[in-house]
């Protein structure tokens, strides 16, 4: 049976092992959980995701989550394999161009960039939504995906839209970027501009939760995403459905 001193020592070492140190500026962060999307989730996603899918993720305890309405806080577009022969599709974003077998393109504070899907999975909540013939009876991805692929790569290097202004696409937030790439079909999936309150102001925008609709197929959800939460978001978007 461990002694009292032994138990205190073990508890302290466990606490000490969960501390993160940030030297600039110097402060300590206690983080015992790390990301909730784990390796088995990522393996399932890799075997499931297809080009043209929309990836929607969220985090626990990040400051920006308190300013972004909804459960999820970010969205990206899955491209699949990107080769060097596609480099001509981008002009000013060549430094952001990355080759790879399973690439995601999305917009963050740095602007529109690409990264491996495994990097994108470093989060706490993650789902993937996909188009379907239930919503689009004449769906032909072999015709649509190349246009979406081209539109996405041509946007590499665009700046981030901190104003969330959907009236123009020179700079784009994460949801603006996905909306822009998919605007030829996205309204069929009950995704459209809605009045939101963000950063103490009312704006016409789309938030990541708005992509969680009953018209899309949810083809993947991490174990950390509770079905009750998804049902609640879908129900809200159904109630807000544009007639």
N, C-alpha and C positions, 0 to 999 in steps of 0.2 A: 504493500500500500504506500503510495507516494507521501512524503512528508509535506507539512505545510509550506516549508521553505522551497521544496522541490516544485510544488504546484504553483507557487508565486513565480518562481524562476521560469517555469515552462510557459505560464501565461504571459509573462513579460517578453520572452523571446518570440512568442507567436505575434504579440502586438508589434514588436520591433520589426518583424519580418514583413508586416503589412504597411509600413511607413514608406512614403515616397519623398525624396528630397529634390527640391527645385532650387538650384543655386542662384538663379537670376530671375526675379529677386529671391532672396533666401526665405523659403518657408517649407514646412512639412505638411504632408497630406496623408491622412489615414484612409486607406482604401483596401479593405479586406476581401472584396468580392471580385475585383477585376471585371472584365466584360462578361455579360451573361450569355452571349452567343458563343458557343463552345465548338470544339473540333468536330463533333458528330453532327452538329447543325450545319457546319460549313461543308462537310462531305455530302450531306443530303442536298444542300443547295446546288453544289457543283454538278451533281447528277441530274438536277431538275431544270435549272435555268436555261432559257433559250434566247437567242437574239431578238431584241425588240421588247423583252420583258421590262417592267418598271420595278425597281427595287426601292423599298421604303424602310427606313430605319429610324431608331430612336435611342435615347440614352437616359440613364438615371443620374440625377444629381449634377447635371451640367447647367451652368447659369443661363445659357441661351434658351434652355427648355422652359424657363419661367416666362420668357417673352414671346415664344412661338406658340400660338394656340394649338390645342390638340395633343394627342398622345405621341404621335411620331413627329420628328423634327427635320427629316432630310429625305430627299428622293434622288434617284439616279437612273440612268438608262443602260441596260446591258447590251453591249455590242457583239459579244462573242469574239471570234478570232480577228485580230487586226494585223495586217502584214505591211511590209515596207512599200508594196505597190499601191497602198492607199494614201501615201503621204501627200500626193498631189491634191487631195481633197481639202487640205487646209493650207492657208496662206500665212496669216500672222501668228498662228499657234504652233509652229513647227517645234519650238522648244518644249512644248507640252505633249508632243506626239510620242506614243509608246506602242511598241509591238508586243503582242502576247496572244495566248490562246483563249483567254477568258477575261476580256477587258470591260470595265465599266467607265462611262463618261458622265461627269456631273459637275456642278458649279458650287464652289465654296468661296470663302472670302478672297482666296487667291485668284478666282476666276474659273473658267471652264477648263477642266483638265481630265486626264485619263489615268487609271490605275488598275492593277490586278483586282479581280473580284474578291480575293482573299483579304486584301487590305480594306476593301469596302465593308467587309463583314466584321470589322473590329467595332462592335457596338453592343447594346444591351437588348434591343428588340429589332427584329428584321422580318419582313414579309416580301413576297414577290407576287405581282399581279400580272395577268396575261389577257390579251384579246382572245375572243372566241367566236364561233359561228352561231352561238345562241344569241348574241347581241348583234353580230354582223353576219347574216346568212351568206353573203357573197365574199366573205373574207378570203383574201389571197395574199399570204405573207410573202410569197416569192416575188410579188410585184411591189408590195408596200415597203418591205424592210430595206431594200437598197436605197430608196429615197430617204427614209428615216436615218439610215446609216450615214448617207452623204450630208444631210442637214446637220447631224450631230458633229461630224468631224470638221465641217466648215465653220463651226462655232468655237473650235478650240482657241484659247487665248482671249476670248471675250471677257471683259471685266465682270465683277459681281455687282448686282443691283441692290444697293443697301436701301433704296427708296421703295423697292417692291412695286415698281411702275410697269404694269403689264401693257401699257399703251405702245411701247416700242421695245425692240429686242437687241439694242446695242449692248447693254449690260443686262445680265440675267441672274436672278436668284435661282436656287436649285429647282423650285417648282416651275418658275418661268421657263427654264431651259427644257425641262421635260415636256411642258405644255407646248412650247414652240416646236419641238421636234415631232410631236404627235398631234398637232392641231388639225390635221386632215381627218382624224377619226375620233378625237378625244371626247367631243360633245356627246357622241353616242353612248358613252360610258358614264353619263351624268357627272362629268367634270367640267365646271365652268366657273367664272369669276363670281365670288360672293363677297359681301361686305364682312370684313373682319376687323377686330380691334387688335392692333399690334403696336408696341412701343408708344402707348398712350395716345394713339390716333386711330381713326377709322379709315380703312383703305379697301379698295376692291382688289382682291387677290385670291390666290389658290394656295392652300396649305397642304402639307403631305397627307393629312388625314382625308382630304378630299378625293384622293385616288383610291380610297378603300370603299368601293361601291359594289352593290350586288350585280351590276352589269359586268364587271370584271370577274375572271376566275382567280381566286387566291390559290396559287399552285405551290406555295411554300410559306410556312411560318415557323420561326424558331420556337423552341420549347418554352422560352421565356414569355412568349406572346399568349396571353390568355384568350380563349375563344369568346368569353363573355365581353371582353374589351372590344374585340373585332365586331361582334354582333351589335354592340352599342354604337360604334362608329357608323356601321352600315345602316342601322336604323335611323340615325340622325341624318345621314346623307339621303336616305329614302324620303324622309319627311321634308327635306329641303329641295326635293327634286323639281327641276324646272318643268313647267307644263308646256 
